[in-house]
């Protein structure tokens, strides 16, 4: 389930990769792999519908003007239906740049994963082109994912810093 969340959030979380730069070893992460992405709450709630076994970003930290490869594997506890959504907050330092709610199924379709997303194991890889012009600074992204009924699927956060 956590894997499908990651899959659905790849476009949104790639915003974090396009923005800041902090390496995984600078964070105490509960998601195995080489990535600045972690759960919002550690350890994550046991009733989250997604379990992420591994999450890799290459390169880590992300580089301006370079392709970013995101690989995730994990499992989904229950089918994710149409109407699921993700609430995203992007900050530059302490300044909120964006707060938006996106349809989860529309986001997962961008990575060839259609709803309903069936329960079970899942592995995904996505390549995102990062813009050449990204203002230097620390960026953070939080993505809270919910079912169509408002039950939390998972919550992920990423912190990245781009230098001059």
DSSP file (Angstrom, degrees, kcal/mol; ACC not computed):
  #  RESIDUE AA STRUCTURE BP1 BP2  ACC     N-H-->O    O-->H-N    N-H-->O    O-->H-N    TCO  KAPPA ALPHA  PHI   PSI    X-CA   Y-CA   Z-CA
    1    1 A X     >        0   0    0      0, 0.0     4,-1.9     0, 0.0    49,-0.5   0.000 360.0 360.0 360.0 -41.5    0.0    0.0    0.0
    2    2 A X  H  >  +     0   0    0     73,-1.7     4,-2.4     1,-0.2    50,-0.2   0.842 360.0  56.4 -64.0 -31.0    2.8    2.4    0.8
    3    3 A X  H  > S+     0   0    0     48,-0.7     4,-2.7    72,-0.5    -1,-0.2   0.912 105.3  49.1 -66.9 -41.8    4.3    1.6   -2.5
    4    4 A X  H  > S+     0   0    0      2,-0.2     4,-2.6     1,-0.2    -1,-0.2   0.856 109.7  53.2 -67.6 -32.1    1.1    2.6   -4.3
    5    5 A X  H  X S+     0   0    0     -4,-1.9     4,-2.4     2,-0.2    -1,-0.2   0.940 109.3  48.0 -64.7 -45.6    1.1    5.8   -2.3
    6    6 A X  H  X S+     0   0    0     -4,-2.4     4,-1.2     1,-0.2    -2,-0.2   0.922 111.4  51.2 -59.6 -43.4    4.6    6.5   -3.4
    7    7 A X  H >< S+     0   0    0     -4,-2.7     3,-0.5     1,-0.2     4,-0.4   0.922 112.7  45.1 -60.0 -44.7    3.6    5.7   -7.0
    8    8 A X  H 3< S+     0   0    0     -4,-2.6     4,-0.3     1,-0.2     3,-0.3   0.830 117.2  45.5 -68.5 -31.4    0.7    8.1   -6.8
    9    9 A X  H 3X S+     0   0    0     -4,-2.4     4,-4.1    -5,-0.2     5,-0.4   0.516  81.8  98.6 -92.0  -5.3    2.9   10.7   -5.1
   10   10 A X  H <X S+     0   0    0     -4,-1.2     4,-2.0    -3,-0.5    -1,-0.2   0.908  86.1  47.2 -51.3 -47.8    5.9   10.5   -7.4
   11   11 A X  H  4 S+     0   0    0     -4,-0.4     4,-0.5    -3,-0.3    -1,-0.2   0.921 118.5  41.8 -61.3 -40.1    4.8   13.5   -9.5
   12   12 A X  H >> S+     0   0    0     -4,-0.3     3,-1.3     1,-0.2     4,-0.6   0.928 115.9  47.4 -71.6 -44.9    4.1   15.5   -6.3
   13   13 A X  H >X S+     0   0    0     -4,-4.1     4,-1.5     1,-0.3     3,-0.6   0.755  99.5  68.6 -69.8 -22.3    7.2   14.3   -4.4
   14   14 A X  H 3X S+     0   0    0     -4,-2.0     4,-1.8    -5,-0.4    -1,-0.3   0.768  88.8  66.6 -66.8 -21.8    9.3   15.0   -7.5
   15   15 A X  H <> S+     0   0    0     -3,-1.3     4,-0.7    -4,-0.5    -1,-0.2   0.894 100.0  49.7 -60.5 -38.8    8.5   18.7   -6.7
   16   16 A X  H XX S+     0   0    0     -3,-0.6     4,-1.1    -4,-0.6     3,-0.8   0.899 109.4  50.4 -66.5 -39.6   10.6   18.3   -3.6
   17   17 A X  H 3< S+     0   0    0     -4,-1.5    -1,-0.2     1,-0.3    -2,-0.2   0.814 109.1  52.3 -67.9 -28.8   13.3   16.7   -5.6
   18   18 A X  H 3< S+     0   0    0     -4,-1.8    -1,-0.3    -5,-0.1    -2,-0.2   0.635 118.9  37.2 -78.4 -13.1   13.2   19.7   -8.0
   19   19 A X  H << S+     0   0    0     -3,-0.8    -2,-0.2    -4,-0.7    -3,-0.2   0.861 111.3  21.9-106.5 -78.5   13.4   22.1   -5.1
   20   20 A X     <  -     0   0    0     -4,-1.1   141,-1.4   141,-0.2     2,-0.3  -0.246  57.1-139.2 -95.5-178.9   15.7   21.3   -2.1
   21   21 A X        +     0   0    0    116,-0.3     2,-0.4   141,-0.1   139,-0.3  -0.823  35.0 140.3-147.6 102.8   18.7   19.0   -1.5
   22   22 A X        -     0   0    0    137,-0.5   137,-0.2    -2,-0.3    40,-0.1  -0.993  43.1-127.7-136.1 133.3   19.3   16.9    1.6
   23   23 A X    >   -     0   0    0     -2,-0.4     3,-1.8     1,-0.1     4,-0.3  -0.422  22.2-113.4 -82.5 160.0   20.8   13.5    1.4
   24   24 A X  G >  S+     0   0    0      1,-0.3     3,-1.8     2,-0.2     5,-0.2   0.835 113.6  62.0 -60.5 -34.9   19.2   10.5    3.1
   25   25 A X  G 3  S+     0   0    0      1,-0.3    -1,-0.3     3,-0.1    11,-0.0   0.543  94.3  63.8 -74.6  -2.5   22.0   10.0    5.5
   26   26 A X  G <  S+     0   0    0     -3,-1.8     2,-0.3     2,-0.0    -1,-0.3   0.542 102.1  61.1 -88.6  -9.1   21.3   13.5    7.0
   27   27 A X  S <  S-     0   0    0     -3,-1.8     2,-1.0    -4,-0.3    -5,-0.0  -0.834  84.1-124.7-115.1 152.3   17.9   12.2    8.1
   28   28 A X        -     0   0    0     -2,-0.3     2,-0.3     2,-0.0    -3,-0.1  -0.852  46.4-168.9 -90.6 102.8   16.8    9.4   10.4
   29   29 A X        -     0   0    0     -2,-1.0     9,-0.1    -5,-0.2     4,-0.1  -0.710  34.9-167.6-104.0 146.5   14.7    7.5    8.0
   30   30 A X  S    S+     0   0    0     -2,-0.3     2,-0.6     2,-0.1    -1,-0.1   0.369  75.8  81.9-104.7  -0.5   12.3    4.7    8.5
   31   31 A X  S    S-     0   0    0      6,-0.2     4,-0.2     4,-0.1    22,-0.1  -0.932  84.7-128.9-104.6 114.1   12.0    4.0    4.8
   32   32 A X        +     0   0    0     -2,-0.6    23,-2.3    20,-0.3     2,-0.2  -0.271  65.6  54.8 -61.3 146.4   15.0    1.8    3.7
   33   33 A X  S    S-     0   0    0     21,-0.2     2,-0.9    -4,-0.1    23,-0.2  -0.695  96.7 -57.4 124.9-176.2   16.9    3.1    0.7
   34   34 A X  S    S+     0   0    0     -2,-0.2    23,-2.5    21,-0.1     2,-0.3  -0.794  85.7 110.8-107.0  87.3   18.7    6.1   -0.5
   35   35 A X        -     0   0    0     -2,-0.9    -4,-0.1    -4,-0.2    25,-0.1  -0.993  66.5-135.0-159.1 147.3   16.2    8.9   -0.4
   36   36 A X  S    S+     0   0    0     -2,-0.3   123,-0.9   -14,-0.1     2,-0.4   0.315  77.8 107.0 -85.6   9.3   15.3   12.1    1.5
   37   37 A X  E     +A  158   0A   0    121,-0.2     2,-0.3    18,-0.1   121,-0.2  -0.744  42.9 158.3 -93.0 133.5   11.7   10.9    1.7
   38   38 A X  E     -A  157   0A   0    119,-3.0   119,-3.2    -2,-0.4     2,-0.1  -0.868  45.0 -80.6-141.5 173.1   10.3    9.7    5.0
   39   39 A X  E     -A  156   0A   0     -2,-0.3   117,-0.3   117,-0.2     3,-0.1  -0.488  33.0-129.3 -73.5 150.4    7.1    9.2    6.8
   40   40 A X  S    S+     0   0    0    115,-1.9     2,-0.5     1,-0.2    -1,-0.1   0.857 101.0  36.6 -66.4 -35.4    5.5   12.2    8.4
   41   41 A X  S    S-     0   0    0    114,-0.4     2,-0.5     4,-0.0    -1,-0.2  -0.979  95.3-119.8-120.9 127.5    5.2   10.3   11.7
   42   42 A X  S    S+     0   0    0     -2,-0.5     2,-0.2     2,-0.1     3,-0.0  -0.963 101.0  25.3-119.7 131.2    7.9    7.8   12.7
   43   43 A X  S    S-     0   0    0     -2,-0.5     3,-0.1     1,-0.1    -1,-0.1   0.683 107.4-121.7 -67.7 160.5    7.2    5.1   13.1
   44   44 A X        -     0   0    0     -2,-0.2    -2,-0.1     1,-0.1    -1,-0.1  -0.299  37.3 -84.6 -68.0 154.0    4.3    5.3   10.7
   45   45 A X    >   -     0   0    0      1,-0.2     3,-1.7    -4,-0.1    -1,-0.1  -0.318  32.7-131.5 -57.6 138.3    0.8    4.4   12.0
   46   46 A X  T 3  S+     0   0    0      1,-0.3    -1,-0.2    -3,-0.1    -2,-0.1   0.722 104.9  60.8 -65.1 -21.2    0.2    0.6   11.8
   47   47 A X  T 3  S+     0   0    0      2,-0.0    -1,-0.3     0, 0.0    -2,-0.1   0.391  72.6 124.7 -91.6   5.8   -3.1    1.3   10.2
   48   48 A X    <   -     0   0    0     -3,-1.7   105,-0.2     1,-0.1   106,-0.2  -0.367  62.3-137.0 -57.3 144.6   -1.6    3.1    7.1
   49   49 A X  S    S+     0   0    0    104,-1.2    28,-2.9   103,-0.3    29,-0.5   0.542  82.3  62.5 -85.8  -7.2   -2.8    1.3    4.0
   50   50 A X  E     -E   76   0B   0    103,-1.2     2,-0.5   -49,-0.5    26,-0.2  -0.949  60.2-165.7-121.8 140.9    0.6    1.4    2.3
   51   51 A X  E     -E   75   0B   0     24,-2.6    24,-2.6    -2,-0.4   -48,-0.7  -0.987  10.3-155.0-123.9 119.3    3.9   -0.2    3.4
   52   52 A X  E     +E   74   0B   0     -2,-0.5   -20,-0.3   -50,-0.2    22,-0.3  -0.848  15.2 176.8 -98.7 119.6    7.1    1.0    1.7
   53   53 A X  E    S+     0   0B   0     20,-2.2     2,-0.3    -2,-0.6   -21,-0.3   0.774  70.2   3.4 -89.6 -30.2    9.9   -1.6    1.8
   54   54 A X  E     -E   73   0B   0     19,-1.9    19,-2.3   -23,-0.1     2,-0.4  -0.974  55.3-175.2-159.0 141.6   12.4    0.4   -0.3
   55   55 A X  E     -E   72   0B   0    -23,-2.3     2,-0.4    -2,-0.3    17,-0.2  -0.960  11.1-177.0-143.0 121.2   12.7    3.8   -1.8
   56   56 A X  E     -E   71   0B   0     15,-3.0    15,-2.6    -2,-0.4     2,-0.4  -0.953   9.1-168.9-123.5 137.8   15.6    4.9   -4.0
   57   57 A X  E     -E   70   0B   0    -23,-2.5     2,-0.4    -2,-0.4    13,-0.2  -0.984  20.3-135.6-119.8 136.4   16.4    8.3   -5.6
   58   58 A X  E    S+E   69   0B   0     11,-2.1    11,-3.0    -2,-0.4     2,-0.1  -0.946  89.8  24.3-141.2 119.4   19.2    8.6   -8.2
   59   59 A X  S    S-     0   0    0     -2,-0.4     2,-0.4     9,-0.2    -1,-0.3   0.552  93.3-143.8 -80.5 159.8   21.0   10.8   -8.0
   60   60 A X  S    S+     0   0    0      1,-0.2     2,-0.2    -2,-0.1   -37,-0.1  -0.953  91.9  36.9-130.4 111.8   20.6   11.6   -4.3
   61   61 A X  S    S-     0   0    0     -2,-0.4    -2,-0.2   -41,-0.1    -1,-0.2   0.425 109.4-119.1 -77.9 157.2   20.7   14.5   -3.8
   62   62 A X        -     0   0    0    -42,-0.2     2,-0.4    -2,-0.2    -2,-0.1  -0.261  25.3-139.4 -61.8 151.6   18.8   15.5   -6.9
   63   63 A X    >   -     0   0    0      4,-0.1     3,-1.6    -4,-0.1    67,-0.2  -0.940  18.6-107.6-119.0 137.3   20.7   17.7   -9.4
   64   64 A X  T 3  S+     0   0    0     -2,-0.4    68,-0.3     1,-0.3    67,-0.1  -0.299 103.8  13.1 -56.8 140.9   19.2   20.7  -11.4
   65   65 A X  T 3  S+     0   0    0     66,-1.9     2,-0.3     1,-0.2    -1,-0.3   0.547 107.3 109.6  70.8   7.0   18.8   20.0  -15.1
   66   66 A X  S <  S-     0   0    0     -3,-1.6    64,-2.2    65,-0.3     2,-0.3  -0.757  75.5-103.6-111.7 157.9   19.3   16.2  -14.6
   67   67 A X  E     - F   0 129B   0     -2,-0.3     2,-0.5    62,-0.2    62,-0.2  -0.625  31.3-149.3 -75.7 139.3   16.9   13.3  -14.7
   68   68 A X  E     - F   0 128B   0     60,-3.5    60,-3.0    -2,-0.3     2,-0.5  -0.961   5.4-154.9-112.1 122.2   15.8   12.0  -11.4
   69   69 A X  E     -EF  58 127B   0    -11,-3.0   -11,-2.1    -2,-0.5     2,-0.5  -0.865   8.4-167.8 -99.5 126.7   15.0    8.3  -11.2
   70   70 A X  E     -EF  57 126B   0     56,-3.3    56,-2.6    -2,-0.5     2,-0.4  -0.964   5.5-177.8-116.0 124.7   12.7    7.2   -8.4
   71   71 A X  E     +EF  56 125B   0    -15,-2.6   -15,-3.0    -2,-0.5     2,-0.4  -0.984   5.9 172.9-124.1 133.0   12.3    3.5   -7.6
   72   72 A X  E     -EF  55 124B   0     52,-2.6    52,-3.0    -2,-0.4     2,-0.3  -0.995   9.3-179.4-139.9 144.8    9.9    2.2   -4.9
   73   73 A X  E     +EF  54 123B   0    -19,-2.3   -20,-2.2    -2,-0.4   -19,-1.9  -0.995  28.6 103.4-141.4 148.2    8.7   -1.2   -3.8
   74   74 A X  E     -EF  52 122B   0     48,-2.4    48,-2.5    -2,-0.3     2,-0.3  -0.921  54.6 -80.8 176.0-152.2    6.2   -2.2   -1.1
   75   75 A X  E     -EF  51 121B   0    -24,-2.6   -24,-2.6    -2,-0.3   -73,-1.7  -0.985  17.2-136.1-147.0 156.2    2.7   -3.4   -0.6
   76   76 A X  E     -EF  50 120B   0     44,-2.3    44,-2.2   -75,-0.4   -26,-0.2  -0.945   7.6-160.7-113.5 129.5   -0.9   -2.2   -0.4
   77   77 A X  S    S+     0   0    0    -28,-2.9     2,-0.3    -2,-0.5    -1,-0.1   0.851  75.8  14.8 -79.5 -35.7   -3.2   -3.5    2.3
   78   78 A X  S    S-     0   0    0    -29,-0.5    -1,-0.2    40,-0.1    42,-0.1  -0.960  92.5 -87.2-138.2 153.1   -6.5   -2.7    0.7
   79   79 A X        -     0   0    0     -2,-0.3     2,-0.6    40,-0.1    39,-0.2  -0.310  38.7-135.0 -57.1 141.6   -7.6   -1.7   -2.8
   80   80 A X  B     -G  117   0C   0     37,-2.6    37,-2.3    67,-0.1    36,-0.7  -0.918  27.2-157.3-103.4 122.1   -7.4    2.1   -3.4
   81   81 A X    >   -     0   0    0     -2,-0.6     3,-1.5    35,-0.2    24,-0.1  -0.440  28.1 -77.3 -98.5 166.2  -10.6    3.3   -5.1
   82   82 A X  T 3  S+     0   0    0      1,-0.2    -1,-0.2    -2,-0.1    66,-0.2  -0.290 114.3  47.5 -53.0 145.0  -11.5    6.3   -7.3
   83   83 A X  T 3  S+     0   0    0      1,-0.4    -1,-0.2    -3,-0.1     2,-0.0   0.246  75.4 133.8  99.7 -12.2  -12.0    9.4   -5.1
   84   84 A X    <   -     0   0    0     -3,-1.5    20,-2.0    19,-0.1    21,-0.6  -0.397  36.5-170.7 -65.6 150.6   -8.8    8.9   -3.1
   85   85 A X  E     -CB 103 146A   0     61,-2.1    61,-3.1    18,-0.3     2,-0.4  -0.939  21.8-137.6-144.7 163.8   -6.8   12.2   -2.9
   86   86 A X  E     -CB 102 145A   0     16,-2.6    16,-2.8    -2,-0.3     2,-0.6  -0.992   9.3-151.5-127.9 131.9   -3.5   13.7   -1.8
   87   87 A X  E     -CB 101 144A   0     57,-3.2    57,-2.6    -2,-0.4     2,-0.4  -0.911  22.4-167.1-102.3 118.7   -3.1   16.9    0.2
   88   88 A X  E     -CB 100 143A   0     12,-3.3    12,-2.3    -2,-0.6     2,-0.4  -0.904  15.0-174.8-118.2 134.7    0.3   18.5   -0.7
   89   89 A X  E     -CB  99 142A   0     53,-2.3    53,-2.5    -2,-0.4     2,-0.5  -0.997   5.9-170.0-124.9 126.9    2.2   21.3    1.0
   90   90 A X  E     -CB  98 141A   0      8,-2.6     7,-2.6    -2,-0.4     8,-1.8  -0.972   7.8-174.1-117.6 129.5    5.4   22.7   -0.5
   91   91 A X  E     -CB  96 140A   0     49,-3.0    49,-2.3    -2,-0.5     2,-0.6  -0.941  23.0-152.8-124.1 146.4    7.6   25.1    1.5
   92   92 A X  E >  S-CB  95 139A   0      3,-3.0     3,-2.2    -2,-0.4     2,-0.4  -0.949  80.8 -47.9-111.3 104.4   10.7   27.1    0.7
   93   93 A X  T 3  S-     0   0    0     45,-2.7    47,-0.1    -2,-0.6    -2,-0.0  -0.577 124.5 -25.0  63.9-123.2   12.4   27.4    4.0
   94   94 A X  T 3  S+     0   0    0     -2,-0.4     2,-0.5    -3,-0.1    -1,-0.3   0.442 118.2 102.4 -96.6  -2.0    9.5   28.6    6.3
   95   95 A X  E <  S-C   92   0A   0     -3,-2.2    -3,-3.0     1,-0.0     2,-0.6  -0.719  70.7-133.7 -90.7 124.7    7.5   30.1    3.4
   96   96 A X  E     +C   91   0A   0     -2,-0.5    -5,-0.3    -5,-0.2     3,-0.1  -0.656  27.3 174.3 -77.0 118.0    4.6   28.1    2.1
   97   97 A X  E     +     0   0A   0     -7,-2.6     2,-0.3    -2,-0.6    -6,-0.2   0.782  64.3  10.3 -90.8 -32.8    4.8   28.0   -1.7
   98   98 A X  E     +C   90   0A   0     -8,-1.8    -8,-2.6     2,-0.0     2,-0.3  -0.996  46.6 177.1-153.4 138.1    1.9   25.7   -2.4
   99   99 A X  E     +C   89   0A   0     -2,-0.3     2,-0.3   -10,-0.2   -10,-0.2  -0.899  31.2 149.3-140.3 112.7   -1.0   23.9   -0.7
  100  100 A X  E     -C   88   0A   0    -12,-2.3   -12,-3.3    -2,-0.3     2,-0.5  -0.959  40.1-135.6-144.3 158.4   -3.1   21.9   -3.0
  101  101 A X  E     -C   87   0A   0     -2,-0.3     2,-0.3   -14,-0.2   -14,-0.2  -0.978  26.3-171.4-117.5 128.9   -5.3   18.8   -3.1
  102  102 A X  E     -C   86   0A   0    -16,-2.8   -16,-2.6    -2,-0.5     2,-0.5  -0.884  31.7-106.7-121.1 149.7   -5.0   16.4   -6.1
  103  103 A X  E  >  -C   85   0A   0     -2,-0.3     4,-1.7   -18,-0.2   -18,-0.3  -0.644  27.8-148.6 -71.5 120.6   -7.0   13.4   -7.2
  104  104 A X  H  > S+     0   0    0    -20,-2.0     4,-2.6    -2,-0.5     5,-0.2   0.892  94.6  52.3 -61.5 -42.1   -4.7   10.4   -6.4
  105  105 A X  H  > S+     0   0    0    -21,-0.6     4,-1.8     1,-0.2    -1,-0.2   0.871 106.9  52.7 -66.5 -36.4   -6.0    8.3   -9.3
  106  106 A X  H  > S+     0   0    0      1,-0.2     4,-0.7     2,-0.2    -1,-0.2   0.893 111.9  47.5 -63.1 -38.1   -5.2   11.1  -11.8
  107  107 A X  H >< S+     0   0    0     -4,-1.7     3,-0.8     1,-0.2     4,-0.3   0.904 111.0  49.3 -70.0 -41.4   -1.7   11.3  -10.4
  108  108 A X  H ><>S+     0   0    0     -4,-2.6     5,-2.0     1,-0.2     3,-1.6   0.817 100.8  64.8 -70.2 -28.2   -1.1    7.5  -10.5
  109  109 A X  H ><5S+     0   0    0     -4,-1.8     3,-1.7     1,-0.3    -1,-0.2   0.805  91.1  66.4 -61.5 -27.7   -2.4    7.4  -14.2
  110  110 A X  T <<5S+     0   0    0     -3,-0.8    -1,-0.3    -4,-0.7    -2,-0.2   0.701 105.8  42.2 -66.4 -19.0    0.7    9.6  -15.0
  111  111 A X  T < 5S-     0   0    0     -3,-1.6    -1,-0.3    -4,-0.3    -2,-0.2  -0.029 125.7-100.5-116.8  29.0    2.8    6.6  -14.1
  112  112 A X  T < 5S+     0   0    0     -3,-1.7     2,-0.5     1,-0.2    -3,-0.2   0.839  83.9 127.5  59.3  38.8    0.6    4.0  -15.8
  113  113 A X      < -     0   0    0     -5,-2.0     2,-0.2    -8,-0.1    -2,-0.2  -0.914  42.3-162.8-126.4 103.1   -1.1    2.9  -12.6
  114  114 A X        -     0   0    0     -2,-0.5     2,-0.2     2,-0.1    -8,-0.1  -0.552  24.1 -78.4 -91.0 149.7   -4.9    3.0  -12.9
  115  115 A X  S    S+     0   0    0     -2,-0.2   -34,-0.1   -10,-0.1     2,-0.1  -0.630 105.6  57.5 -84.5 149.1   -7.5    3.0  -10.2
  116  116 A X  S    S-     0   0    0    -36,-0.7     2,-0.7    -2,-0.2   -35,-0.2   0.482  78.9-156.2 -71.1 144.0   -8.6    0.9   -8.5
  117  117 A X  B     -G   80   0C   0    -37,-2.3   -37,-2.6    -2,-0.1    -2,-0.1  -0.819  20.7-130.3 -89.6 118.0   -5.1    0.1   -7.3
  118  118 A X        -     0   0    0     -2,-0.7   -42,-0.1   -39,-0.2   -40,-0.1  -0.375  17.9-105.0 -77.0 146.4   -5.3   -3.5   -6.2
  119  119 A X  S    S+     0   0    0    -42,-0.1     2,-0.2    -2,-0.1   -42,-0.2  -0.299  76.9  67.3 -61.8 149.4   -4.0   -4.7   -2.8
  120  120 A X  E    S-F   76   0B   0    -44,-2.2   -44,-2.3   -42,-0.1   -42,-0.1  -0.765  88.7 -25.7 131.0-175.3   -0.8   -6.7   -2.9
  121  121 A X  E     -F   75   0B   0    -46,-0.2     2,-0.3    -2,-0.2   -46,-0.3  -0.346  57.5-177.0 -71.4 152.4    2.9   -6.2   -3.7
  122  122 A X  E     -F   74   0B   0    -48,-2.5   -48,-2.4    -2,-0.0     2,-0.4  -0.991  15.2-171.7-152.1 140.9    4.0   -3.4   -6.0
  123  123 A X  E     +F   73   0B   0     -2,-0.3     2,-0.3   -50,-0.2   -50,-0.2  -0.999  14.3 179.1-134.5 135.7    7.2   -2.1   -7.6
  124  124 A X  E     -F   72   0B   0    -52,-3.0   -52,-2.6    -2,-0.4     2,-0.4  -0.972  14.6-169.3-137.7 148.4    7.5    1.2   -9.6
  125  125 A X  E     +F   71   0B   0     -2,-0.3     2,-0.4   -54,-0.2   -54,-0.2  -0.997  11.9 176.5-136.8 137.5   10.2    3.2  -11.3
  126  126 A X  E     -F   70   0B   0    -56,-2.6   -56,-3.3    -2,-0.4     2,-0.5  -1.000  18.4-150.2-142.1 137.2    9.7    6.7  -12.7
  127  127 A X  E     -F   69   0B   0     -2,-0.4     2,-0.4   -58,-0.2   -58,-0.2  -0.944  16.2-171.3-109.9 128.3   12.1    9.1  -14.3
  128  128 A X  E     -F   68   0B   0    -60,-3.0   -60,-3.5    -2,-0.5     2,-0.6  -0.967  19.5-134.7-121.1 131.9   11.5   12.8  -13.8
  129  129 A X  E     -F   67   0B   0     -2,-0.4     2,-0.3   -62,-0.2   -62,-0.2  -0.766  21.9-147.0 -86.1 122.9   13.3   15.6  -15.6
  130  130 A X        -     0   0    0    -64,-2.2   -65,-0.1    -2,-0.6     4,-0.1  -0.708  21.6-108.5 -90.3 140.2   14.3   18.3  -13.2
  131  131 A X        -     0   0    0     -2,-0.3   -66,-1.9   -67,-0.1   -65,-0.3  -0.249  15.4-132.0 -63.3 153.6   14.4   22.0  -14.4
  132  132 A X  S    S+     0   0    0    -68,-0.3     2,-0.8   -67,-0.2    -1,-0.1   0.806  95.9  62.3 -74.1 -29.9   17.8   23.7  -14.9
  133  133 A X        +     0   0    0    -69,-0.0     2,-0.4     2,-0.0    -1,-0.2  -0.846  60.2 149.0-105.6 104.0   16.6   26.7  -13.0
  134  134 A X        -     0   0    0     -2,-0.8   -70,-0.1    -3,-0.1     3,-0.1  -0.983  48.2-118.8-130.6 119.5   15.8   25.9   -9.4
  135  135 A X        -     0   0    0     -2,-0.4    27,-0.2     1,-0.1    29,-0.0  -0.297  36.0-107.1 -58.0 137.9   16.4   28.7   -6.8
  136  136 A X  S    S+     0   0    0     25,-0.1     2,-0.3    28,-0.0    27,-0.2  -0.334  72.1  83.2 -64.4 148.3   18.9   27.7   -4.2
  137  137 A X  E    S- D   0 162A   0     25,-2.6    25,-2.5  -118,-0.2     2,-0.5  -0.838  79.0 -57.9 146.5 178.6   17.5   27.0   -0.7
  138  138 A X  E     - D   0 161A   0     -2,-0.3   -45,-2.7    23,-0.2     2,-0.3  -0.809  48.1-172.9 -96.9 130.5   15.9   24.4    1.5
  139  139 A X  E     -BD  92 160A   0     21,-3.6    21,-2.4    -2,-0.5     2,-0.4  -0.900   6.2-169.2-120.7 149.5   12.6   22.9    0.3
  140  140 A X  E     -BD  91 159A   0    -49,-2.3   -49,-3.0    -2,-0.3     2,-0.4  -0.998   1.1-168.5-138.1 144.7   10.2   20.6    2.1
  141  141 A X  E     -BD  90 158A   0     17,-2.4    17,-2.5    -2,-0.4     2,-0.4  -0.998   1.2-169.4-131.4 134.1    7.2   18.7    0.7
  142  142 A X  E     -BD  89 157A   0    -53,-2.5   -53,-2.3    -2,-0.4     2,-0.5  -0.994   3.4-172.1-122.5 131.0    4.5   16.9    2.8
  143  143 A X  E     -BD  88 156A   0     13,-3.2    13,-2.6    -2,-0.4     2,-0.5  -0.953   1.7-171.5-126.6 111.4    2.0   14.6    1.0
  144  144 A X  E     -BD  87 155A   0    -57,-2.6   -57,-3.2    -2,-0.5     2,-0.4  -0.903  12.0-157.8-102.8 125.1   -0.9   13.3    3.0
  145  145 A X  E     -BD  86 154A   0      9,-3.2     8,-3.4    -2,-0.5     9,-1.2  -0.871  11.7-177.7-111.9 136.0   -2.9   10.6    1.2
  146  146 A X  E     -BD  85 152A   0    -61,-3.1   -61,-2.1    -2,-0.4     6,-0.2  -0.924  25.2-117.4-131.3 152.3   -6.5    9.7    2.0
  147  147 A X    >   -     0   0    0      4,-2.8     3,-1.8    -2,-0.3   -62,-0.2  -0.236  47.5 -93.1 -72.9 173.7   -9.1    7.2    0.7
  148  148 A X  T 3  S+     0   0    0      1,-0.3    -1,-0.1   -66,-0.2   -64,-0.1   0.729 130.2  53.3 -61.7 -21.1  -12.3    8.5   -0.8
  149  149 A X  T 3  S-     0   0    0      2,-0.1    -1,-0.3     3,-0.0     3,-0.1   0.361 123.5-103.1 -95.4   3.4  -13.8    8.2    2.8
  150  150 A X  S <  S+     0   0    0     -3,-1.8     2,-0.3     1,-0.3    -2,-0.1   0.541  71.9 145.2  88.2   6.9  -11.1   10.3    4.4
  151  151 A X        -     0   0    0      1,-0.1    -4,-2.8     2,-0.0    -1,-0.3  -0.631  57.3-108.6 -77.5 134.2   -9.1    7.4    5.9
  152  152 A X  E     - D   0 146A   0     -2,-0.3  -103,-0.3    -6,-0.2    -6,-0.3  -0.455  32.9-178.1 -67.6 128.2   -5.4    8.1    5.9
  153  153 A X  E     -     0   0A   0     -8,-3.4  -103,-1.2     1,-0.4  -104,-1.2   0.864  65.6 -50.6 -86.3 -47.9   -3.5    5.9    3.4
  154  154 A X  E     - D   0 145A   0     -9,-1.2    -9,-3.2  -106,-0.2    -1,-0.4  -0.958  43.8-131.3-173.3 172.5   -0.1    7.3    4.4
  155  155 A X  E     - D   0 144A   0     -2,-0.3  -115,-1.9   -11,-0.2  -114,-0.4  -0.977  24.1-177.6-140.3 126.5    1.8   10.6    4.9
  156  156 A X  E     -AD  39 143A   0    -13,-2.6   -13,-3.2    -2,-0.4     2,-0.3  -0.915   4.9-168.6-124.1 150.1    5.2   11.2    3.4
  157  157 A X  E     -AD  38 142A   0   -119,-3.2  -119,-3.0    -2,-0.3     2,-0.4  -0.977   0.8-166.6-135.9 152.5    7.6   14.1    3.7
  158  158 A X  E     -AD  37 141A   0    -17,-2.5   -17,-2.4    -2,-0.3     2,-0.4  -0.995   4.0-164.4-138.5 143.7   10.8   15.1    1.8
  159  159 A X  E     + D   0 140A   0   -123,-0.9  -137,-0.5    -2,-0.4     2,-0.3  -0.995  17.6 166.7-130.7 125.5   13.4   17.7    2.6
  160  160 A X  E     - D   0 139A   0    -21,-2.4   -21,-3.6    -2,-0.4     2,-0.4  -0.981  19.1-156.1-139.2 147.8   15.9   18.8   -0.1
  161  161 A X  E     - D   0 138A   0   -141,-1.4     2,-0.5    -2,-0.3   -23,-0.2  -0.991   3.5-160.7-128.5 128.5   18.4   21.6   -0.4
  162  162 A X  E     - D   0 137A   0    -25,-2.5   -25,-2.6    -2,-0.4     2,-0.2  -0.900  14.8-148.9-103.8 135.1   19.7   23.1   -3.7
  163  163 A X              0   0    0     -2,-0.5    -2,-0.0   -27,-0.2     0, 0.0  -0.526 360.0 360.0 -97.8 167.8   22.9   25.0   -3.5
  164  164 A X              0   0    0     -2,-0.2    -1,-0.1   -28,-0.1   -28,-0.0   0.488 360.0 360.0 -65.1 360.0   24.0   28.0   -5.7
